[in-house]
Amino acid sequence: MPIKPPMTDLHIETHDQGFYRGFNRMVALGSKIAIGLLILWAAVWPDQAGAVLKSIRGAIDANTGSWYMYVMAFYIVVCVALALWPATGRLKLGAADEKPEFSNFSWFSMMFGAGIGIGMLTYATAEPLYHFGTNPDVIQGLAEGSTAENVRPAYRWSFMHWGFSAWGCYAIVGLALGFFSYSRGLPLTIRSGLAPLFGNALSGPLGHVIDIVSVIATILGVSVTLGYGVSQFASGIFNITGAEWMMDAEGAPTITAMIIALGIVMLASTLSALSGVGKGIKWLSNINMGLSFFLLAFFLIFGSTVFALKSLFIGLWDYVTAFPAMAVTVWKGDGVADSVATQLAGWQGGWTIFYWAWWIAFAPFVGLFLARISRGRTFREYVLGAMIVPSLMCFVWFTFVGGTAIDLTLNGDAGDAITGAGLSSQLFAMINHMLPSGLALLMTVVIVVLLLTYLVTSADSAVLIINTIAAGGDAQQKPKIHIIVWGAALTLVIGTLLAAGGLGAINTAMIIGALPFSVVMALMGIALFKAVIRDGMRARHDEERVTPAE
């Protein structure tokens, strides 16, 4: 019996005149209204906004932990299964004879820079150091914090948060969009990833809602990334200038310093976005990748090289062997404040669940961007390049940069010079400890420039992706006013939420926005499986039809 042909046309209405020419007005206006209400609320009633967001965060942490853990595992299974299965691994994102648009170096540079480069500069030092002090193994009494025996658990948990789960989350969105857009001819927008499940219904309100949810998640996910980035950018400027007004009594950047840093970053990012993905973003990505390798080379030569290499290989083994159990382990508190169960649940909510929500909120932006730059790649090549290789790159950062910090703390004479610094200042504190003041100043400048290129790459890529979604998948360069408007909106979201409750308010808003999109991503995985299975059934039917039975 013949199987219905796949869907190869999805009509998304766009206006042909006026301000919203080329855009779907429902998606563009709906997204702006939702974001505008958030900005107004946080700006006019900052205390109320902070309190309400905190209350909602508590409810989400208490009730969605299991969902986030299991759905992230599902994303990874989908990507790995489609890459390893011979019939699907050979499928291309595009025509069978299509060649990739970008070289491997430029492809990887843009992918890594837009996906997670900012986090590396902050967390490659901070996270291993934190887990070196405490982690689930320490809470359960299996290791002693801040000792040599806790180095392996520290890296196992650090790799957990920045490894296959993070990149599998991004990869599934890019794979779905790339396949349905380039191989099936559907628009390059989020709703296309659900075509096998909802068909032509995606042309109407259902599709509009999906794209609006995607834009909101993108804005909030990028806001968290930029929030941490501008915090570290301000810390770097303080390390260079010593301007006391930039840091508070706890050693964290002041809100004023972060707002000024945000303005600088967003101005530069808007100018870059106006030049498009083939120019400004591509060149910035190549620059920040080159500076990243320079920074890694510095730690390879002058850091704790033997300690880092040992941590890398042992940590990788520990992570791979423990990953299946870690990915699906859910801890629930028992209501007793200091019990092991409650501490484990609190740790998982503050770290793992927060990260999973962050990656999910970031996924529409990174996933669509990955699809945009990955045309012509096979499924297997795409998953290798978008999931496995970036994970290994993150592990190298964590061991060479964070490993040096741990070794200086554990075996050197750093004392609490690094661990006592704020999250955004620990990398600079380590540089100050390792180098004479003059060289430390020069290295700080390099790091600040690198951080600025990562921030600009992420922000301008996000603006271009938002306009692509609002334009029904049209990735062509948009009129300047639409780039400026979304750049301003992103700036205002970050600025008002910082004023309402600092980075905590941004984090909470992001977690709220991530929840509905996590459902969309799960449906994308199901849609991909359905599509490739039915393609196989069609192929077998055609073979039986042209080959008579003996």
C-alpha positions in Angstrom: 0.0 0.0 0.0 1.5 3.4 -1.0 2.5 5.8 1.7 1.4 9.4 1.5 4.3 11.6 0.1 6.1 13.8 2.7 5.0 17.4 3.2 7.1 19.7 1.0 5.3 22.9 1.2 4.2 24.9 4.3 2.6 28.3 3.6 3.5 31.0 6.2 1.8 34.3 5.4 4.1 37.3 5.2 3.2 40.9 4.4 4.3 42.4 1.1 4.2 46.0 2.1 4.6 48.4 5.0 6.8 48.1 8.1 6.4 44.4 8.3 7.1 43.7 4.7 8.5 40.1 4.5 7.5 39.3 8.1 4.6 37.3 9.6 2.9 40.0 11.5 1.4 37.7 14.1 4.8 36.3 15.1 6.6 39.6 14.9 4.0 41.5 16.9 3.1 38.7 19.3 6.8 38.3 20.2 7.3 42.0 20.7 4.2 42.4 22.8 5.2 39.5 25.1 8.8 40.9 25.5 7.5 44.4 25.8 5.2 43.5 28.7 8.1 41.7 30.4 10.3 44.8 30.0 7.5 47.1 31.3 6.8 44.9 34.3 10.5 44.7 35.3 11.1 48.4 34.8 8.0 49.8 36.5 7.5 47.2 39.3 11.1 45.8 39.8 10.5 44.6 43.3 7.3 42.8 42.5 8.8 41.3 39.4 11.7 40.0 41.3 9.5 38.4 44.0 7.1 36.8 41.5 9.9 35.4 39.4 11.5 34.0 42.5 8.2 32.3 43.5 7.6 30.8 40.1 11.2 29.6 40.0 10.6 27.7 43.2 7.5 26.0 41.8 9.3 25.0 38.6 12.3 23.6 40.5 10.0 21.5 42.7 7.9 20.1 40.0 9.8 19.8 36.7 13.1 18.2 37.6 12.2 14.8 36.4 10.9 16.2 33.1 14.1 18.1 32.4 16.3 15.2 33.2 14.4 12.6 31.0 13.7 14.9 28.1 17.4 15.9 27.8 18.3 12.2 27.7 15.8 11.8 24.9 17.4 14.5 22.8 20.7 12.8 23.0 19.2 9.4 22.1 17.6 10.9 19.0 20.8 12.5 17.7 23.1 9.5 18.4 20.6 7.0 17.0 20.1 8.9 13.7 23.9 9.4 13.3 24.9 5.8 14.0 22.1 4.1 12.0 23.7 3.6 8.5 20.6 4.5 6.5 20.0 7.8 8.3 23.7 8.7 9.0 24.2 9.1 5.2 21.2 11.4 4.8 22.2 15.0 3.9 20.8 18.3 5.0 20.0 19.2 1.4 20.4 17.6 -2.0 22.4 14.4 -2.3 25.2 16.3 -4.3 25.1 19.5 -2.3 28.4 20.8 -0.8 28.8 22.6 2.5 28.7 26.4 2.3 31.4 27.0 4.9 34.9 25.4 5.4 35.2 23.1 8.4 37.2 25.7 10.4 34.7 28.5 9.8 31.8 26.1 10.4 33.2 25.0 13.7 34.2 28.5 14.7 30.7 30.0 14.2 29.1 27.0 15.9 31.3 27.1 19.0 31.3 30.9 19.2 27.6 31.3 19.0 26.8 28.2 21.1 28.9 28.3 24.2 32.0 30.4 23.9 31.0 33.0 26.5 30.3 30.3 29.1 33.8 28.8 28.7 35.4 32.0 29.8 33.4 32.2 32.9 32.7 28.6 33.9 35.9 26.8 32.7 37.5 28.2 35.8 34.6 28.6 38.1 32.7 25.4 37.8 35.5 22.9 38.4 36.6 25.0 41.3 33.1 24.9 42.8 32.6 21.2 42.3 36.1 20.7 43.7 34.7 22.0 46.9 31.3 20.3 46.9 29.3 18.0 44.6 27.0 15.0 45.0 29.9 12.7 45.8 30.9 15.0 48.7 27.2 15.4 49.8 26.9 11.6 50.0 30.2 11.2 51.8 31.9 9.4 48.9 34.7 12.1 48.7 36.1 14.9 50.8 35.7 18.4 49.4 38.8 20.5 48.4 41.1 17.5 48.5 42.9 15.5 45.8 40.4 12.7 45.9 37.6 15.1 44.9 39.3 16.1 41.6 37.8 13.2 39.6 34.2 13.8 40.9 34.6 17.5 40.2 35.4 16.9 36.6 32.7 14.2 36.1 30.0 16.6 37.2 31.5 19.5 35.2 31.6 17.4 32.1 28.1 16.3 32.7 26.8 19.9 32.4 28.8 21.0 29.4 29.1 17.8 27.4 26.8 15.7 25.3 23.6 17.0 27.0 24.2 20.7 26.1 25.3 20.0 22.5 22.7 17.3 22.0 20.1 19.8 23.0 21.3 22.2 20.3 21.9 19.5 17.7 18.4 18.1 17.7 16.9 21.5 16.8 19.4 22.1 14.1 19.1 18.6 12.7 15.3 18.8 12.5 15.3 22.3 10.9 18.1 21.4 8.5 16.4 18.2 7.4 12.9 19.6 7.0 14.1 22.9 5.4 16.9 21.8 3.1 15.8 18.2 2.3 12.0 18.8 2.3 11.9 22.4 1.1 10.0 23.8 4.2 10.7 27.3 5.6 13.7 27.6 7.9 11.7 28.3 11.0 10.9 26.4 14.2 7.4 25.3 13.2 8.8 23.3 10.2 10.4 20.9 12.6 7.0 19.6 13.6 5.6 19.2 10.1 5.2 15.3 10.2 3.1 15.7 13.3 0.8 18.6 12.6 0.9 19.1 8.8 -0.8 22.2 7.3 -2.2 23.2 10.7 1.2 24.8 11.2 0.3 27.5 8.7 -2.2 29.0 11.2 -2.3 29.9 14.8 -0.6 26.8 16.1 2.5 27.5 14.0 2.4 31.2 15.1 2.3 30.2 18.8 5.3 27.8 18.3 7.4 30.5 16.6 6.4 33.1 19.3 7.4 30.6 22.0 10.7 30.1 20.2 11.4 33.8 20.0 10.7 34.3 23.7 12.9 31.4 24.6 15.7 32.7 22.4 15.5 36.2 24.0 15.6 34.8 27.5 18.2 32.2 26.8 20.5 34.7 25.2 19.9 37.1 28.0 21.3 34.7 30.5 24.4 34.1 28.4 24.9 37.8 27.8 24.2 38.6 31.4 27.1 36.4 32.6 29.2 37.6 29.8 28.8 41.3 30.6 29.4 40.5 34.2 32.8 39.0 33.4 33.5 41.8 30.8 33.0 44.3 33.6 35.3 42.3 35.9 37.9 42.3 33.2 37.7 46.1 32.8 38.0 46.5 36.5 41.1 44.2 36.5 42.6 46.6 33.9 41.6 49.9 35.3 41.1 49.3 39.0 38.1 51.6 39.0 36.5 50.9 42.4 33.0 51.9 41.4 32.8 48.9 39.1 32.9 46.3 42.0 30.7 45.9 45.1 31.8 44.8 48.6 31.3 41.2 47.7 33.7 41.4 44.8 31.0 41.2 42.1 30.4 43.8 39.3 28.0 46.6 40.2 24.7 46.9 38.3 26.0 50.2 36.9 29.1 48.6 35.6 27.1 45.8 34.0 24.7 48.2 32.4 27.5 50.2 30.8 29.2 47.0 29.6 25.9 45.8 28.2 25.5 49.0 26.2 29.0 48.7 24.7 28.4 45.0 23.7 24.9 45.6 22.2 26.0 48.6 20.2 28.9 46.5 18.7 26.6 43.5 18.1 24.0 45.5 16.3 26.6 46.9 14.0 27.9 43.4 13.3 24.4 42.0 12.7 23.8 44.7 10.1 26.6 43.1 8.0 25.1 39.6 8.0 26.2 36.1 8.8 28.6 35.8 5.8 30.6 38.9 6.9 30.6 40.3 10.4 29.6 37.1 12.2 31.9 34.9 10.2 34.9 37.1 10.7 34.2 37.7 14.4 33.9 33.9 14.8 37.2 33.2 13.2 38.9 35.9 15.3 37.5 34.6 18.6 38.4 31.0 17.7 42.0 32.2 17.0 42.2 34.0 20.3 40.6 31.0 22.1 43.4 28.8 20.8 46.0 31.4 21.9 44.5 31.4 25.4 44.5 27.6 25.5 48.1 27.5 24.2 49.0 29.8 27.1 47.6 27.4 29.7 49.1 24.4 27.8 52.6 26.0 28.1 52.4 27.9 31.4 49.6 26.2 33.2 49.5 22.9 35.1 49.9 20.8 31.9 50.5 17.4 33.4 47.6 17.9 35.9 45.4 19.1 33.1 46.1 16.2 30.8 45.6 13.6 33.5 42.3 15.3 34.5 41.2 15.4 30.8 41.7 11.7 30.1 40.6 10.3 33.4 37.7 12.8 33.5 36.6 11.8 30.0 36.6 8.1 31.0 34.7 8.7 34.2 32.2 10.8 32.4 31.5 8.4 29.5 31.1 5.4 31.8 29.0 7.2 34.3 26.9 9.3 31.9 24.0 6.9 31.3 23.2 6.7 35.0 23.9 10.4 35.6 21.6 11.5 32.8 18.5 9.9 34.3 19.2 10.1 38.1 16.6 12.4 39.7 17.0 13.4 43.4 14.0 14.5 45.4 14.2 16.2 48.8 12.5 14.7 51.9 11.6 18.0 53.6 14.3 17.8 56.2 16.5 20.9 55.8 20.0 19.3 56.2 19.3 15.8 55.1 21.3 14.2 52.3 18.3 13.9 50.1 17.4 17.6 50.4 20.9 18.7 49.8 21.2 16.5 46.7 17.9 17.8 45.3 19.0 21.4 46.0 22.3 20.8 44.3 20.6 19.3 41.2 18.0 22.1 41.0 20.7 24.8 41.3 23.1 23.2 38.9 21.8 20.5 36.6 18.2 21.6 36.2 19.3 25.2 35.8 21.7 24.2 33.0 19.2 22.0 31.2 16.7 24.9 31.2 19.5 27.3 30.0 20.5 25.0 27.1 16.8 24.5 26.1 16.1 28.2 26.1 19.3 28.8 24.1 18.4 25.9 21.6 16.1 27.8 19.2 18.8 30.3 18.6 21.7 27.9 18.4 19.8 25.2 16.7 18.5 27.4 13.9 21.9 29.0 13.5 23.5 25.5 13.2 21.0 24.6 10.6 21.7 27.9 8.8 25.4 27.1 8.5 25.2 23.3 8.1 23.6 22.9 4.7 25.2 20.1 2.7 26.4 18.1 5.8 25.3 14.5 6.4 23.5 13.5 9.6 26.6 11.7 10.8 28.9 14.6 10.0 26.5 17.1 11.5 26.1 15.2 14.8 29.9 14.7 15.0 30.6 18.3 14.4 27.7 19.8 16.4 27.6 17.4 19.4 30.8 15.4 19.9 33.6 17.8 18.8 32.2 20.8 20.8 31.8 18.6 23.9 35.5 17.6 23.6 36.5 21.2 23.1 34.6 22.2 26.3 36.4 19.4 28.2 39.7 20.7 27.1 38.8 24.2 28.3 37.7 22.9 31.7 40.8 20.8 32.3 43.5 23.2 31.0 42.0 26.4 32.5 40.0 25.0 35.5 42.7 22.4 36.1 45.3 25.0 36.5 43.1 26.8 39.0 42.6 23.6 41.0 46.3 22.7 40.9 47.3 26.1 42.0 44.8 25.9 44.9 45.6 22.3 45.8 49.3 22.1 45.2 50.5 25.6 44.6 50.6 28.7 46.8 47.4 30.3 45.6 45.5 29.8 48.8 42.1 31.3 48.5 43.2 34.0 46.0 41.3 32.2 43.2 38.5 30.4 45.1 37.8 33.6 47.1 37.2 35.7 44.0 33.7 36.1 42.6 32.4 33.9 39.8 33.1 36.4 37.1 36.5 37.3 38.5 38.2 33.9 39.1 39.8 33.7 35.7 41.4 37.1 36.2 42.4 36.3 39.7 44.2 33.2 38.4 46.0 35.3 35.7 47.1 37.8 38.3 48.5 35.0 40.4 50.4 33.3 37.6 52.0 36.4 35.9 53.8 39.5 36.9 51.6 42.6 36.9 52.6 43.9 33.5 52.0 40.5 31.7 48.9 39.9 33.7 47.5 43.2 32.4 48.3 42.3 28.8 46.7 38.8 29.2 43.6 40.4 30.8 43.3 42.7 27.7 43.4 39.6 25.4 40.7 37.9 27.5 38.5 41.0 27.5 38.9 41.3 23.7 38.1 37.6 23.3 35.1 37.9 25.6 33.8 40.9 23.6 34.0 39.0 20.3 32.1 36.1 21.9 29.4 38.5 23.3 29.1 40.3 20.0 28.9 37.0 18.0 26.2 35.6 20.3 24.1 38.8 20.4 24.2 39.6 16.7 23.5 36.0 15.7 20.5 36.0 18.1 19.1 39.1 16.4 19.5 37.6 12.9 17.9 34.3 14.1 14.9 36.1 15.7 14.3 38.0 12.5 14.5 34.7 10.5 11.8 33.1 12.7 9.6 36.2 12.5 10.0 36.3 8.7 8.6 32.7 8.3 12.1 31.2 7.8 13.5 33.8 5.3 17.2 34.1 6.3 17.9 36.9 3.9 19.3 40.2 5.4 16.5 42.2 6.9 16.0 46.0 6.8 18.2 47.7 9.3 15.3 48.9 11.5 14.3 45.4 12.4 17.9 44.5 13.5 18.0 47.7 15.6 14.6 47.1 17.2 15.5 43.6 18.3 18.9 44.6 19.4 17.3 47.3 21.6 14.7 44.8 22.9 17.4 42.4 23.9 19.3 45.2 25.7 16.2 46.3 27.5 15.3 42.8 28.7 18.8 42.3 30.2 19.0 45.7 31.6 15.5 45.8 33.3 15.9 42.3 34.7 19.3 43.1 36.1 17.7 46.1 37.8 14.8 44.0 39.1 16.9 41.2 40.7 20.4 40.9 39.1 21.5 37.8 37.3 19.0 35.8 39.5 16.0 37.5 37.9 17.4 36.8 34.4 18.0 33.2 35.3 14.4 32.8 36.6 12.8 34.4 33.5 14.9 32.1 31.3 13.8 28.9 33.2 10.1 30.0 32.8 10.6 30.6 29.1 12.4 27.3 28.6 9.7 25.0 29.8 7.2 25.3 26.9 10.0 25.1 24.3 11.3 21.8 25.9 8.0 20.3 24.8 8.5 21.6 21.3 11.9 20.1 21.1 10.6 16.7 22.3 8.0 16.8 19.5 10.9 17.7 17.0 12.6 14.4 18.0 9.4 12.4 17.5 8.8 14.2 14.2 12.4 13.3 13.0 11.9 9.6 13.8 8.5 9.6 12.1 9.9 11.2 9.0 12.9 8.9 8.5 10.9 5.8 9.2 8.3 6.7 6.7 11.0 7.6 4.2 12.4 4.1 4.6 8.9 2.6 4.1 8.4 4.6 0.9 11.8 3.4 -0.4 10.9 -0.2 0.3 7.5 0.2 -1.3 9.1 1.7 -4.5 11.6 -1.2 -4.7 8.8 -3.7 -4.4 6.8 -1.9 -7.0 9.6 -1.9 -9.6 11.0 -5.4 -8.8 8.5 -8.2 -9.5 8.2 -11.0 -7.0 9.7 -14.2 -8.1 
